[in-house]
Amino acid sequence: MSKQFILLTFLFIITLRSFADNLLFDAKDSFTDVLKNISFEEINVAGFSSPTGAIDTLEEYSLSTYEITNRQFASALQYGLENGIISYSSGESLTFNGEKLFDSLPNWGPDVTTIENYGINEIDFNSSTNSFFIDESIADFPVRYVSWYSAYYMAYILNVFNEYESKNQLATWSFDKEATGYSIPSFWQWFRAGSAGSFIYPTGNAIDTSMANFDNVIGNPKKVGSYGPNFFGLYDMAGNVWEWLQDDDESNDGFAFGAGGNWLDGEESMSIVSEPSFSYEKKWFSHRGGIRIAYQNKEFSETSIKAPSSLVGKDFKASWYDSESGEQRSEILYFLSDYEFFLRYEESGSGLYVYSSSFSGYGWDTHNHQGQIFYTIFDESGNPPY
């Protein structure tokens, strides 16, 4: 075998290895698929009450299974670019509704070691293809160096993408609480998902560096989901990167709270507190901070009826057993008061019983008012269920 052949073979192997080490995710290729497949976990709110008495109940909601990744955020940027929501040229600040999403995008080249690039976001822009891209090796790491406005943008894009535009209230940088869709989590949503109401840490009543990325043991963020899930199936609620909350810090104008700790923080920052403990200016970009997204379906509940006071004036869907016909059916209910409702599309007789976790075994009394049959919830003693 000639020396020349050995040299060419060696160079070919090195080239292949270099290519494998520098694979890129180009958001333009698959941004719709990425946005479509962001997973969420439903949070059980039964029996919730805040330790401080700030609120009595939480309406049913979900949180994203993982912290939002570089891949997902690059896809949201690409969607915004393709649909005229944002515009960008290399070297400019990337803005949305007048606010920066990043302070700058990195200069991509052999002198940049992306995983050590603290203080700068790892997503870049290719002006020749008009696309956002990210090194595949860190595409599923949590996006960081993002402002509160970046977190809002992520939820905003998911609402537009999923046709929940009414949820977005961009003029006031807020979300319609009565509309179905995505948002930045509130503190109490985060608190419930991180503690289940009683645990000290998002991992339970104990935590160590085998359960979460903190205390600077690793030295940088890790791929999302590198540690086990918590009791609700959520990953990295402790450590990795802290996460923006929707709540404003009313004592500091232009500031919002965060939660969750990060890979540099010590154990004390991993514990769940009964009120927000730190805030940052919304314009601030931190290499330690990231994003998680909340979702609420305000249109109907397919499996059970929750918190009667939240139902008034709204349609809900539930499964019923009609004792007269012996049939199982689904109906749309419209609640007029805490315990009074009618079937929006069909009037029916008495003897209906709901098969749900909230009202199992309760009956319905009927009465007529101005030609409309109404139903009132009662238990076997004649009392309302709450």
Order of alpha helices (4+ residues) and beta strands (2+ residues): alpha-beta-alpha-beta-beta-alpha-beta-beta-beta-beta-alpha-beta-beta-beta-alpha-beta-beta-beta-beta-beta-beta-beta-beta-beta-beta-beta
